[in-house]
């Protein structure tokens, strides 16, 4: 049995009970304690970590609830199951990312501990999170901070333990990935809607400055419009959006979908009748807003399922998920 006697100090970012439980959980994950091994006594851990006996006892209860340890008279506390620590690093919170997360954790047993973090498209924050996570996790499920720029910080992670999500227009042959195609697949989804699009005089792509969405999608939008003979516009100033009759709008951000619907109402126009609206990335509320908002979306639950399968079974995967059309009355 391996174990360390390294003195640890706990900060204030979470309770001492949680920090001690997490520390012991990581030790089990690193196989410093194997299944069947006895853990140090409450008195030993109290002295080692400089915490009260009550804190150690509560940390043991936490680990027992996680299914990692148990106790018997005369033997004390011992390891019943190895824990697997997983880092799930996403870009930012959205309802469809929540669907991904829920699907992911639903398929993992109780002895899999998932740390969910967000990098907010900040490269420095992204690199800091990756650097500080090295060696702490058994698996790394990561959304890169950019669709075209691969972070060299990821080279520090064993490729067998890393799964890239969502973004991926960069060389990644040696890595496992589940990505979406923001270019050709987007173009094909628009082609599937071309007959409905022909009901409108113009198509407007709402693409605000600084939008954290691959810029190349604009090129494939232009390709679609020019090949199909549509009048088109890419509008960056969403704040001063004026919704026009017989115009179809494509919105990436949820706020822009809401903006278009509200602005249309102010101008006496009905979504789906006087103007069209197509949203990117489906969310539950799109089913009920103005009798339904048509959307283009990958299956985020499937991405979560596939990611969980990678974590559980080390299943090799290099896959692009198709963009699907969810047709509703807004188009």
Secondary structure, 3 states (H helix, E strand, C coil): CCCCCCCCCCCCCCCHHHHHHHHHHHHHHCCCCCCCCECCCHHHHHHHHCCCHHHHHHHHHHHHHCCCEEEECCCEEEECCCCEEEEEEECCCCHHHHHHHHHHHHCCCCCEEEEEEECCCCHHHHHHHHHHHCCCCCEEEEECCCCCCCCHHHHHCCHHHEEEEECCCCCCCCCEEEEECCCHHHHHHHHHCHHHHCCCCEEEEECCCCCCCCCHHHHHHHHHHHHHCCEEEEECCCCCCCCCCCEEEEECCHHHHHHHHHHHHHCCCCECCCEEEEEECCCHHHHCHHHCCEEEECCHHHHHHHHHHHHHHCCCCEEEECCEEECCCCC
